[in-house]
């Protein structure tokens, strides 16, 4: 297990050459917030917001950041808004392998390593895998070498026909869940690289034989119905069907673009048979 450096700096998705006013208006309209509502949130006036959006008034650096905060603009795009307004970027974008990130990187490694034998990984905003534990390595056994060539991408690994897709018992449901997750992110972040990834993985063929609805076998070969509390990932491994519930964590109030785009995904065993099998691997 090791953390790898993030890939090349991802460019802002904010159109070049636009003034800050039209860009702010675009974010406001995307968030479906009126000028009056935004003004009340930002302790301003609808008139001032209108003047900013039409270019009649140049907002201060503080105002740009305040409006971006209330519009929930991604950290990367907040820098782009500042540049469009004539200010320097406020948030750094520090490579994950930079010495100043040692505490963060080591902390994430300890976290996902401590989660073993259950799977856990760290991804960036376009699902590039930055770190993974041995639980993930176990699930990736048998995946095509072409998909395991760095940089690894979690969505490709999961949905590609030479990846995990043929072994995912509830593939159609899990695929719909992942695509819907990406759609929500695209709507919030307006990320062109993420949209390109979405179009790629959405075009992957669906396995012909769907095994949805099958009951799982426990360690003794019997049938054990399980009342799932969330949509599980049901995946074959070693002649068994393992079930996991996915949980995603992000950092609170990030002050760096790289940190803002990190996500830690952990897979919680969803039934006793999965727990028993994974524990047997380390006993």
Secondary structure as UniProt FT lines:
FT   TURN            16..17
FT   HELIX           20..30
FT   TURN            31..32
FT   HELIX           35..41
FT   TURN            42..43
FT   HELIX           46..54
FT   HELIX           61..70
FT   TURN            71..72
FT   HELIX           75..84
FT   TURN            85..86
FT   TURN            96..97
FT   HELIX           99..101
FT   HELIX           102..114
FT   TURN            115..117
FT   STRAND          120..123
FT   TURN            125..126
FT   STRAND          128..132
FT   HELIX           134..139
FT   TURN            140..142
FT   HELIX           145..148
FT   HELIX           154..159
FT   TURN            161..164
FT   HELIX           165..167
FT   TURN            169..170
FT   HELIX           171..189
FT   HELIX           192..202
FT   TURN            212..213
FT   TURN            219..220
FT   STRAND          233..237
FT   TURN            238..239
FT   STRAND          240..249
FT   TURN            252..253
FT   HELIX           257..260
FT   STRAND          263..269
FT   HELIX           272..282
//
